[in-house]
Amino acid sequence: MSDGPLSGKVAIVTGASAGIGEAIAIALAGKGACVVLAARRLARMEATAVAIAESGGKALVVQTDVARQEDVEALVKATTDEFGRIDIVVNNAGIMPVSPMAEGRIDDWKHMVDVNINGVLHGIAAVLPTMIEQRGGHIVNIGSVAGRRPFPGGSVYAATKFAVRALSWGLHLELGAKHGIRVTDIQPGFVSTELLDTVANEAMREGWAKGWEGKRPLQPEDIAHAVLYAVTAPDHVSVSEVLVRPVDQAT
């Protein structure tokens, strides 16, 4: 793995214990990057780190709750202590306890804001000093097709992903030419992951599961491929947005 296009690069991936985050971590390691896996579920990440090491890669595991600023700051410190630099951060951790607004699940709304928006902000704030000092880096935010178009029952979730899109665009304007930092917003459509299990409204959860019977949702590896496309582009190229939808997704 050491001779890949990302050889010598160091990448942090949040939400790396399963699904999209796990697939991204494995893909980055496969291209030669030293990968730092961050999530709350330690055992799952440790198993992924072992698999990466057995394939010739390097991986560090740091238990992290992105909603806690101090956790993310400790994650970045552990990364620089171990590897001395940070080239890529993938702000992937997210939750989707969606439900109709009329149900008034305020705690779920706040939780989505804490993870989907504040978690991204914590990641950005923590890595920026290192990237600015290096005169380069790449911030990859995992948004959603919902960041372009809300859906019934998903108003708050969509709002968090609209925020991620706005942050990504604004960061490019502030950091690109001035500091050589690239920013990418990856916007997946329906992906077959555990995220569906976090849907708070049972009818919505069951409806989505039934609606995708016999169809072909995206797989986590499809999103990892999009991330690789962005981070392996030439240094003068900033892939700002990548919208990835299943052929079978009509909206």
Beta strands, then each sheet from edge to edge (+ up, - down):
strand 1: 10-14
strand 2: 34-39
strand 3: 59-63
strand 4: 88-91
strand 5: 137-142
strand 6: 181-188
strand 7: 241-244
sheet 1: 3+ 2+ 1+ 4+ 5+ 6+ 7+
end
